[in-house]
């Protein structure tokens, strides 16, 4: 088997599963892009099997610590193992969850989300993209779904030299699918909705945030399909406003509200930065403001610009919260660490002359497991901060 020799002190010797171009001592056997290759250390000792892509900064991604082919039997075993793990999580409905989360389930670049009798597949690496047929065959054997949709529209694929692709792999495609989430109806577009149809990583957090909402005035920024707004309304908030710049997202939120009998929510189609600026100028005040923006950065190079954007919306939100009010804030980029994010919130609090008390933390749902050796598998951080009255 062709492969590469890894330099001493590479991160793979410290538990990570990736080998970067700068960490390769030499290659042997002339591997082709997408091939399964053998990894060896500088003393010619085997390190396992990986998928290979010389066009990517991450040249090799290990998927096994032994010699292992990528065949249908392999994918069946790994997906079944991931499913059994989800079935053992008491707080997760295995009919509505992420079944496979990339490296955390031993399938680098593979994401499988389950929406009842339908499955959505993403392949974010070249090696896995070349094996879509094998992966979908294993999915069909394990789940017997009504349909499997390929949602390869993630910008992350560009780093692997891959373009976008969205199609029905097999079975039928529902034009719209209605799902019950914590007693609230959500209409899901599996071919064109955000992520693979729904923010599965936030489903538990919708409910936790709503626990604070009763008889409070709530502003939900970047509301998307209305997840936080609708849960707050159902929990008895006195006023709920949901803001998003996407017209399709606002229409979906309105439809979800109508089907759930939560027609009191006010929906605003607007740029959140502009909307917050206008509300601040009008001296509007809220008891809860929720900030759950899309990722402001997908690489370290744009981190400073992202933090400026984060700070601006936090500064404006903090100024509009009543004493005792709550800021619910999230970041979904692994490039923005927990420490860096809290420092940004602290700086915004100083500039807004507000004193904060941290009340609660949030994370991605348990069906998005974290591998502590691979920091990239942990990407969602959330916090509840209380505005302290003047001392």
C-alpha positions in Angstrom: 0.0 0.0 0.0 1.3 3.5 -0.9 1.7 6.0 1.9 3.6 8.7 3.6 6.2 9.0 6.4 5.4 11.5 9.1 7.9 13.8 10.6 8.8 13.7 14.3 6.7 16.0 16.6 3.7 16.0 14.1 0.4 16.4 15.8 -0.7 12.9 15.0 1.8 11.7 17.8 -0.3 13.8 20.2 -3.7 12.2 19.4 -4.8 14.2 16.4 -5.9 12.4 13.3 -4.7 14.8 10.6 -1.4 15.1 8.9 -0.6 18.5 7.3 1.7 19.0 4.3 4.4 20.5 6.5 4.4 17.3 8.6 5.3 14.9 5.8 8.9 13.6 5.6 8.3 11.7 2.3 5.8 9.7 0.4 6.2 6.3 -1.2 4.3 4.1 -3.7 2.9 7.1 -5.7 -0.5 7.5 -4.0 -3.3 9.0 -6.0 -5.8 11.7 -4.7 -8.5 10.0 -2.7 -6.6 6.8 -2.1 -6.4 4.9 1.1 -2.8 5.2 2.2 -0.5 3.8 4.9 0.9 6.1 7.6 4.4 5.4 9.0 6.5 7.2 11.5 10.1 8.2 11.0 11.3 4.8 12.3 9.1 3.0 9.7 6.5 1.9 12.3 2.9 1.7 11.1 0.5 4.4 12.3 -2.6 3.2 10.5 -4.7 4.0 7.5 -5.7 7.4 6.1 -7.4 9.0 3.2 -5.1 11.1 1.0 -5.5 14.4 -0.8 -2.3 16.2 -1.8 -4.3 19.2 -3.0 -5.5 19.9 0.6 -3.5 21.5 3.4 -4.6 18.5 5.4 -2.9 15.9 3.2 -3.9 12.8 5.2 -6.8 12.1 7.6 -6.4 8.9 9.6 -9.5 6.7 10.0 -8.0 3.6 11.6 -4.9 2.7 13.6 -4.5 -0.5 11.6 -4.4 -1.5 7.9 -8.0 -1.0 6.8 -9.7 -0.9 3.4 -12.6 1.5 2.8 -15.3 -0.9 1.6 -19.1 -1.2 2.2 -18.6 -3.5 5.2 -16.4 -0.9 6.8 -18.9 1.9 6.3 -21.7 -0.3 7.6 -19.8 -1.1 10.8 -18.9 2.5 11.5 -22.3 3.9 10.8 -24.0 1.2 12.9 -21.6 1.9 15.8 -22.5 5.6 15.6 -26.2 4.8 15.6 -25.9 2.6 18.7 -24.2 5.4 20.5 -27.1 7.8 19.7 -29.6 5.2 20.8 -27.9 5.1 24.1 -28.4 8.9 24.7 -31.6 9.3 26.7 -32.0 13.0 25.7 -31.7 12.3 22.0 -34.4 11.1 19.7 -32.5 8.8 17.2 -35.2 9.5 14.6 -34.2 13.2 14.6 -30.5 13.6 15.1 -27.0 13.6 13.7 -26.1 10.0 13.2 -22.5 10.5 12.0 -20.3 13.5 13.0 -17.1 13.2 10.9 -13.9 12.3 12.9 -15.8 12.0 16.1 -17.4 8.8 14.6 -14.3 7.6 12.8 -15.5 8.8 9.3 -13.5 12.0 8.4 -15.6 14.3 6.4 -18.8 12.3 6.6 -21.9 13.9 8.1 -25.2 11.9 8.2 -28.4 13.6 9.6 -31.6 11.7 10.1 -35.0 13.3 9.7 -37.4 10.4 10.4 -37.5 8.1 7.4 -35.2 10.4 5.4 -31.4 10.7 5.6 -29.2 13.5 4.5 -25.5 12.8 3.6 -22.6 15.2 3.3 -19.1 14.3 2.2 -16.6 17.0 3.0 -13.4 15.2 2.0 -12.2 13.9 -1.3 -11.7 10.3 -0.2 -15.2 10.1 1.2 -16.7 12.0 -1.7 -15.3 9.3 -4.1 -17.1 6.7 -2.0 -20.6 8.1 -1.9 -22.1 5.0 -3.5 -20.6 2.7 -0.8 -21.7 5.0 2.0 -25.2 5.4 0.7 -25.5 1.6 0.2 -24.5 1.1 3.9 -27.1 3.7 4.9 -29.8 1.9 2.9 -28.9 -1.4 4.5 -29.0 -0.1 8.1 -32.0 2.3 7.9 -34.1 1.3 4.8 -35.0 5.0 4.4 -37.6 6.5 2.1 -35.0 8.7 0.6 -31.3 9.7 0.8 -30.4 13.2 -0.1 -26.8 14.4 -0.9 -26.3 17.9 0.5 -22.8 18.8 -0.6 -23.3 22.5 -0.6 -20.9 23.3 2.3 -18.1 25.9 1.5 -15.8 23.6 3.5 -15.5 21.4 0.4 -13.5 24.0 -1.4 -10.5 23.3 0.8 -10.5 19.7 -0.7 -10.8 20.9 -4.2 -14.5 19.9 -4.4 -17.4 21.9 -5.8 -21.0 22.0 -4.6 -23.5 19.2 -5.4 -27.0 18.6 -4.2 -29.1 15.7 -5.5 -31.4 12.8 -4.5 -29.2 9.6 -4.2 -32.1 7.2 -4.0 -35.7 6.8 -3.0 -38.2 9.7 -3.0 -37.9 13.3 -2.0 -40.5 15.1 0.1 -41.1 18.7 -1.1 -41.5 19.7 2.6 -41.3 17.7 5.7 -43.0 18.7 9.0 -41.4 17.6 12.2 -42.3 18.1 15.8 -39.5 19.7 17.9 -40.2 20.0 21.6 -43.9 20.3 20.7 -43.4 23.0 18.0 -43.9 22.3 14.3 -41.0 22.9 11.9 -41.3 22.6 8.1 -38.0 21.3 6.8 -36.6 21.7 3.3 -34.1 18.8 3.0 -32.7 20.0 -0.4 -32.4 23.7 0.3 -32.7 24.5 4.0 -29.9 25.7 6.3 -27.4 23.1 7.2 -29.1 19.8 6.2 -32.5 21.1 7.0 -32.5 22.1 10.6 -30.0 23.2 13.3 -29.9 19.8 15.0 -27.0 21.0 17.3 -29.3 23.6 18.9 -32.5 21.6 19.6 -31.7 21.2 23.3 -30.6 24.8 23.7 -33.9 26.1 22.3 -35.7 24.5 25.2 -33.1 25.7 27.8 -33.2 29.3 26.6 -37.0 29.3 26.7 -36.9 28.4 30.4 -36.0 32.0 31.1 -38.6 33.6 28.8 -41.9 33.6 30.7 -43.5 37.1 30.8 -40.3 38.7 29.3 -39.8 40.8 26.2 -37.5 38.8 23.8 -35.5 39.8 20.8 -34.2 36.8 18.8 -31.5 37.9 16.3 -30.5 35.7 13.4 -33.7 33.8 14.0 -33.5 31.7 10.9 -36.5 29.3 11.1 -37.5 30.8 14.4 -36.1 28.2 16.7 -35.4 30.3 19.8 -38.3 32.8 19.1 -41.0 30.1 18.8 -39.8 28.2 21.9 -39.8 31.5 23.9 -43.3 32.3 22.7 -44.5 28.8 23.7 -42.9 29.3 27.1 -45.1 32.4 27.7 -42.9 35.4 26.7 -44.9 38.6 26.8 -43.4 39.8 23.5 -41.2 38.0 20.9 -39.5 39.6 17.9 -37.5 37.4 15.4 -35.1 39.1 13.0 -33.3 37.6 10.0 -32.0 39.0 6.7 -33.2 35.9 4.7 -36.6 36.2 3.2 -37.0 32.3 2.8 -36.0 31.9 6.5 -38.6 34.5 7.6 -41.2 32.8 5.5 -40.3 29.4 7.1 -40.5 31.0 10.6 -43.9 32.4 9.8 -45.1 29.0 8.5 -43.8 27.3 11.6 -45.5 29.8 13.9 -48.8 29.3 12.1 -48.7 25.5 12.3 -47.8 25.8 16.0 -50.5 28.3 16.9 -47.9 30.9 17.9 -49.0 33.8 15.8 -48.1 36.5 18.3 -44.4 36.5 17.3 -43.4 39.5 15.2 -41.1 38.6 12.3 -38.7 41.2 10.8 -36.8 40.7 7.6 -33.7 42.9 8.1 -29.9 42.9 8.4 -29.4 42.3 12.1 -26.5 44.8 12.4 -28.8 47.5 10.9 -31.8 46.4 12.9 -29.9 46.5 16.2 -28.5 50.0 15.4 -32.0 51.3 14.7 -33.5 49.8 17.8 -30.7 51.2 19.9 -31.3 54.7 18.4 -35.0 54.3 19.2 -34.1 53.4 22.9 -35.9 50.1 22.7 -35.4 47.9 25.7 -35.6 44.1 26.2 -35.5 41.5 28.9 -33.8 38.9 26.8 -31.7 39.3 23.6 -30.6 36.2 21.8 -27.6 36.4 19.4 -27.1 33.2 17.4 -25.3 34.4 14.2 -23.9 32.2 11.4 -20.2 31.6 11.6 -18.4 34.9 11.0 -15.2 33.2 10.1 -14.1 29.9 8.5 -10.4 30.4 8.9 -7.9 32.0 11.3 -7.0 34.8 8.8 -10.4 36.4 9.2 -10.6 36.0 13.0 -10.0 39.7 13.8 -12.7 40.8 11.4 -15.1 38.3 12.9 -14.4 39.5 16.4 -15.1 43.1 15.4 -18.5 41.9 14.0 -19.2 39.9 17.2 -18.3 42.8 19.4 -20.5 45.3 17.5 -23.7 43.2 17.9 -22.9 42.4 21.6 -22.2 46.1 22.3 -25.6 47.1 20.9 -27.4 44.3 22.5 -26.0 45.0 26.0 -27.1 48.6 25.8 -30.7 47.6 25.1 -31.1 45.1 28.0 -32.9 46.1 31.1 -31.2 45.7 34.5 -31.6 42.0 35.3 -32.0 41.3 31.6 -30.3 38.3 29.9 -28.0 38.1 27.0 -28.1 34.6 25.3 -25.1 34.4 23.0 -23.6 31.7 20.7 -20.7 31.2 18.4 -20.6 28.3 16.0 -17.0 28.6 14.7 -14.2 26.4 16.1 -11.8 29.2 15.3 -13.4 31.3 18.0 -12.4 29.6 21.2 -14.4 29.8 24.4 -11.7 32.0 25.9 -11.6 34.4 23.0 -15.3 34.6 22.8 -15.7 35.4 26.5 -12.9 38.1 26.2 -14.9 39.7 23.4 -18.1 39.7 25.5 -16.1 41.2 28.4 -14.7 44.0 26.2 -18.2 44.8 24.9 -19.5 44.9 28.5 -16.7 47.4 29.5 -17.5 49.6 26.5 -21.2 49.5 27.2 -20.6 50.2 30.9 -22.4 47.1 32.0 -21.5 44.5 34.7 -22.3 40.9 33.8 -22.8 37.7 35.7 -22.5 34.4 33.9 -25.5 32.2 34.7 -25.2 29.2 32.3 -23.2 27.7 29.5 -24.4 25.9 26.4 -22.7 23.4 24.0 -23.5 21.5 20.8 -26.0 18.7 21.4 -24.8 15.2 22.4 -25.4 13.8 18.9 -22.5 16.0 17.8 -19.8 14.3 20.1 -16.5 16.0 20.8 -13.2 14.2 20.4 -10.9 16.0 22.9 -7.8 15.2 20.7 -9.4 17.0 17.7 -10.4 20.5 18.8 -12.2 21.1 15.5 -15.0 18.7 16.5 -16.0 21.2 19.2 -17.4 24.3 17.6 -20.5 25.5 19.4 -20.2 27.7 22.5 -23.1 29.5 24.2 -23.6 31.5 27.4 -26.3 33.3 29.4 -25.1 36.6 30.9 -27.2 38.6 33.3 -27.1 42.4 33.4 -26.4 43.3 36.9 -28.2 46.4 38.3 -26.0 49.4 39.1 -23.9 48.9 42.1 
